[in-house]
């Protein structure tokens, strides 16, 4: 949709917009760093397995059916940090984290014990097992996804107080949801093993 008035204002303020865009990207990098640090702390505190690599990570609890490379398990389920339905259309990471744009980020359950065809046959049954955990079913991916939503005002307050950790406390709360969801996903893994 063309808007001559808006186009005029944008061009008149292009220098300020460029500075704002650069700053938003820097903020996104800082938030990504906090997510990585908090995830590593959480892994250590809860004795889970995991690997973090600059904005990408996977984690898994110890136990049968979960991916634990230190136990020489080459297969198994895990949780990974990703975009909902693998879409990344927002221009800024902070927009995704606060769910103020088109996209959202969060945690996806991943398994490699059965193929997509077998998974499709039981996914509605599995969805019942994970109901109440906060995980959503991704329609295209047919995966379970736990969205992260950081409250814009909480984040702004934390940043204003130079306390980015306080601004990102909802991320830590989302990780804690995995502890509660583990029991449901243990049942999912048991069902997958029956099919596989």
C-alpha positions in Angstrom: 0.0 0.0 0.0 1.5 3.3 -1.1 1.5 6.2 1.4 3.1 9.3 0.0 2.9 11.1 3.3 4.6 8.3 5.2 7.2 7.9 2.5 8.0 11.6 2.8 8.4 11.4 6.6 10.6 8.3 6.3 13.0 9.9 3.9 13.1 13.1 5.9 14.1 11.1 9.0 16.2 8.5 7.3 19.3 9.2 9.3 17.5 8.7 12.6 15.8 5.6 11.3 19.2 4.1 10.3 20.6 4.8 13.8 17.5 3.2 15.3 17.8 0.1 13.1 21.4 -0.3 13.9 20.7 0.0 17.6 17.8 -2.6 17.4 20.2 -5.1 15.8 22.8 -4.4 18.6 20.0 -5.0 21.2 19.1 -8.2 19.4 22.7 -9.4 19.7 22.7 -8.6 23.4 19.4 -10.4 24.0 20.7 -13.4 22.1 23.7 -13.5 24.3 21.5 -13.4 27.5 19.4 -16.2 26.1 22.6 -18.3 25.5 24.0 -17.5 29.0 20.7 -18.3 30.7 20.2 -21.5 28.8 23.7 -22.7 29.8 23.1 -21.8 33.5 19.8 -23.6 33.3 21.3 -26.7 31.8 24.0 -26.8 34.5 21.5 -26.2 37.3 19.1 -28.9 36.1 21.7 -31.5 35.0 20.4 -31.7 31.4 22.5 -32.3 28.3 22.8 -29.5 25.7 24.9 -27.5 23.3 24.8 -23.8 22.7 26.3 -22.2 19.6 25.7 -18.5 19.2 21.9 -18.2 19.1 21.3 -21.9 18.4 20.9 -24.5 21.0 19.5 -27.9 21.8 18.8 -29.4 25.3 17.6 -32.7 26.6 16.9 -34.2 30.0 18.8 -37.3 31.0 17.0 -40.5 30.5 15.8 -43.1 28.1 14.7 -41.9 24.7 16.4 -38.5 25.1 19.4 -37.5 23.1 22.5 -37.6 25.4 25.7 -37.7 23.4 27.8 -38.1 26.6 26.0 -41.4 27.2 26.8 -42.3 23.6 23.2 -42.1 22.6 23.3 -41.2 18.9 19.5 -40.9 18.6 16.8 -39.4 20.8 14.5 -36.5 21.4 15.6 -33.0 22.4 14.3 -29.5 22.5 15.8 -26.8 20.2 15.6 -23.0 20.0 13.9 -22.0 16.7 11.4 -19.9 14.9 7.7 -20.9 14.9 7.0 -22.9 11.7 10.6 -22.0 10.7 9.5 -18.5 9.6 11.7 -15.6 10.2 10.1 -12.5 8.6 10.5 -9.9 11.4 13.3 -7.4 10.9 14.3 -7.4 14.6 14.9 -10.1 17.1 13.3 -8.0 19.9 10.1 -7.9 17.8 10.1 -11.7 17.7 10.8 -12.1 21.4 7.9 -9.7 22.3 5.7 -11.1 19.6 5.0 -7.7 18.2 5.6 -8.6 14.6 4.7 -11.5 12.4 7.0 -14.1 13.9 7.7 -15.7 17.3 10.6 -17.7 18.6 10.6 -20.5 21.1 11.4 -24.1 21.8 10.5 -27.1 19.6 10.4 -30.7 20.5 12.4 -32.8 18.0 12.6 -36.5 17.6 14.3 -38.8 15.1 12.9 -42.3 16.1 10.1 -42.4 13.6 9.5 -40.8 10.2 7.1 -38.1 9.2 4.4 -40.6 7.9 4.3 -42.5 11.2 4.4 -39.3 13.2 1.4 -37.9 11.2 -0.6 -41.0 12.1 -0.2 -40.4 15.9 0.3 -36.6 16.2 -3.3 -35.9 17.3 -2.9 -38.6 20.0 0.4 -37.0 21.0 -1.1 -33.6 21.1 -3.5 -34.8 23.8 -0.5 -36.0 25.9 1.1 -32.6 25.8 -2.0 -30.5 26.3 -1.6 -28.2 29.3 2.2 -27.9 28.9 2.1 -24.7 26.9 3.3 -26.4 23.7 1.4 -25.6 20.5 1.1 -27.9 17.5 2.8 -26.3 14.5 0.5 -27.2 11.6 3.1 -27.2 8.8 5.9 -28.7 10.8 3.7 -31.1 12.8 5.9 -30.4 15.7 5.3 -29.2 19.2 6.4 -25.6 19.9 6.6 -23.6 23.2 6.5 -19.9 22.3 8.6 -17.4 24.2 6.9 -14.1 24.9 8.8 -11.4 26.7 6.6 -8.6 27.9 7.6 -5.4 26.2 7.1 -3.3 29.3 9.1 -5.7 31.5 11.9 -5.8 28.9 11.9 -2.0 28.6 12.0 -1.5 32.4 14.9 -3.9 32.7 16.8 -2.2 30.0 16.0 1.2 31.5 17.4 0.0 34.8 20.5 -1.4 33.0 19.3 -4.9 34.2 18.8 -6.9 31.1 18.5 -10.1 33.2 15.4 -8.7 34.9 14.0 -7.7 31.5 14.4 -11.3 30.3 13.1 -13.1 33.4 10.2 -14.5 31.3 12.7 -16.4 29.2 13.9 -18.2 32.3 10.3 -19.0 33.3 9.8 -20.5 29.8 12.8 -22.8 30.4 11.3 -23.8 33.7 8.2 -24.9 31.9 10.3 -27.7 30.3 10.7 -29.3 33.7 7.0 -29.5 34.1 6.5 -30.7 30.5 9.1 -33.5 30.7 6.6 -36.0 32.1 4.3 -35.4 29.2 7.1 -35.7 26.7 8.4 -38.9 28.4 4.9 -40.3 27.5 5.3 -39.0 23.9 8.6 -40.8 23.6 7.2 -44.0 25.0 4.4 -43.9 22.4 6.9 -43.1 19.6 8.9 -46.2 20.6 5.7 -48.3 20.3 5.2 -47.1 16.8 8.9 -47.3 15.8 
